[in-house]
Amino acid sequence: DVKVTQSSRYLVKRTGEKVFLECVQDMDHENMFWYRQDPGLGLRLIYFSYDVKMKEKGDIPEGYSVSREKKERFSLILESASTNQTSMYLCASIDTGTSYEQYFGPGTRLTVT
Amino acid sequence: RKEVEQDPGPFNVPEGATVAFNCTYSNSASQSFFWYRQDCRKEPKLLMSVYSSGNEDGRFTAQLNRASQYISLLIRDSKLSDSATYLCVVTSLTGGGNKLTFGTGTQLKVEL
């Protein structure tokens, strides 16, 4: 079974703090994604990566950066957290070999106070 | 215009009913199409892929109309356990990778 894990289920941070969200997948997938999900707005793509050290902006990259130093790990960084970044963050990886099925981690609910 | 649009619902239906959801997409170069299911406070999970010829998986039927740029999901004989949010997903090639764009989801509530 594909497993995508995220470092925290719940996180509370203060405005201005630097926040790291870690995601690890164990299926050797090349493509990995970070989304945020908000009521009424659905899943919105922040960044994705199609290979180690490669990244591409999604629809809402402002205020975020990413790091992909190893194939299995994709990190999302909030350089200076703000209250409008309070959200559910979901990491995913994709099987591009056959089904293009996207496997999600359990999510991190981040609250910025 | 949003890349992928869905009616947010909720669709409230009695058990045993047939219910259909539609989803429209704006990028005519979109390549692959999927329906995902998301339960409350859980991550999305793949329900089924959508093929041009249409495909069926038990009580679920998915169809794609490329000319009109929409996909549909039909659920027959609804069960209480079908209550969830159904997300339409469209993929496209960008840069060196595949980008998936999600609709905002359609909420289904199946009632006794």
Interface residues (C-beta under 8 A of the other chain):
Chain A: E30 N31 F33 Y35 G40 L41 G42 L43 R44 L45 F48 S49 Y50 D51 M54 E56 G58 D59 L90 I94 T96 S99 Y100 E101 Q102 F104 G105 P106 G107
Chain B: P8 S32 F34 Y36 K42 E43 P44 K45 L46 S49 L87 V89 T91 T94 G95 G96 G97 N98 K99 L100 T101 F102 G103 T104 G105
